[in-house]
Amino acid sequence: MDETVGREHIRVESVAAPVATTGEVLSWGSIWAGLLTAFGIFVLLSLTALAAGLDAAPFADPPENIDVMASIVTGLFVAVAFTAGGFVAAWTAVVTEPGRAILHGFLVWATYVLLLLLLVAAGLGGALGTATRVFAGEFTPEGAADLFTNAAWGTVFVLLLAMAAAILGALIATRDEVRAVRWRYF
């Protein structure tokens, strides 16, 4: 097509440009929303339990099992928080395919792990817990290896639980029943 502008001739041709469809886009905004949701819910549950006095001490029998009970309670909080985080990530991205949902849930978890590693590298991770154990007399050179081994296995378990929960939450968001509620109310 030729058009005349002033005294010049301009030739206009159509150009094919790739267009991303909703099914091809990874939504980092939704992933960050899921991460913030998971982190916020985890902090809220932990502080609520602490404020209400629902620590593991009354449930530990014998009292030496307090670490086990605290791990179970923390595991439940992690499962709830990351299920919600994965759900938010997939739901706000309007994900309908299970593959993309798994990716969104996984990236909520992976971004959390990256931020956690940055905090630990900055010294904010376990400094308080270690200082508490040192002052309480629980941290001795003889018991250090067992303490670190148990902490490492506990961390692996909780991280795997968080990953599975984030993926499960994202998959729940892809269900037809859940998407129907989304369009009805939002």
C-alpha positions, 0 to 999 in steps of 0.5 A: 500500500502506498500513501502520500505524506507531503511530497514523499511516498511511504510504502507500508507493508504488514509484518508478522510478529509473534504474539504470546498467548495466555498459555505460553506465559510464565507469570513472575508477578503471580509467582511473587504473589504466591511467595509473599502469600506463603511467607505471610501465612507461615509468619502469621500462623507461627506468631499466632501459635506463639501468642496463644501459647500453643507451643509444643511443650504441653504435647511433648511426652516425654519432655525430651521430644519437644524438638519432634513436636516443634518440627511437626507443628512447623511442618503443618504450618509449612504445608498450609502456607505453601499450599496457599502460596502455590494456589495463589501463584496458579490462580492469579496467573489464570493457569489451566494446564497442570504442567504450568501449574506445577511450574508456578508452584515449583517456582514459588518454592524455588524462589523461597529457597533462593531468598532463604539461602541469601538470608542464611548467607547474610547471617540472619538464618540460624544465628538466634537458634544457635545462640540460644542453644549455646547459652542453654548449654546444649551446644557442645563440641561432642554433640555438634555433629549430631545437632547439625546432622539432625538439623540438616535432615529436618531442613531437607524434610521441610523443604521437600514438604514445602515444595510438594505443598506449593505444587499441590496448591497450584494443581488445586487452582487448575481444577474446573470447580475452583476456576468456576468460583474464580469467574463467578466472584472475581 
